[in-house]
Amino acid sequence: MSFAGMSRQQTLGRDLLVVALVLDLFAVNDEKFMDMFVAPGAIDILQNEQQSLHKRQKILHSCLKEFKTVARTL
């Protein structure tokens, strides 16, 4: 059935359904909205990876400082 063949009541029902869907998707806070599109546990995995990379960055920075110190003394 095409939209042209729909009755006024069917069109109104369809319009109300669209409004309800839009409200469900967009009338929420950012955290709830993102939860709809993120796999469970993905945020924890990314946060753990970020912490791991931050620790590695600190270690590499420490190595760089030590290397510079050794280079100056030579």
C-alpha positions, 0 to 999 in steps of 0.5 A: 500500500502506498502512502497515497492510498493510506487513510487519514487515520493511518497517516496520523498513526504513522506520524505519531510513530515517527514522533515517538521514535524520534523522541526515543532516539534524540530526547535523551542525554548524551550518555544514554544516546551513546549507550544505544550504539556502543557494544557492552564493555567497549568503553571499559576496554578503551579506557584500559587501553588509554591507561596502558598507553599513558603508562607506556608514554611515561616510561618512554619519556623517562627513558628519553630523559635518561638517554639525554643525561647519558648523552650529555655526560659522554 
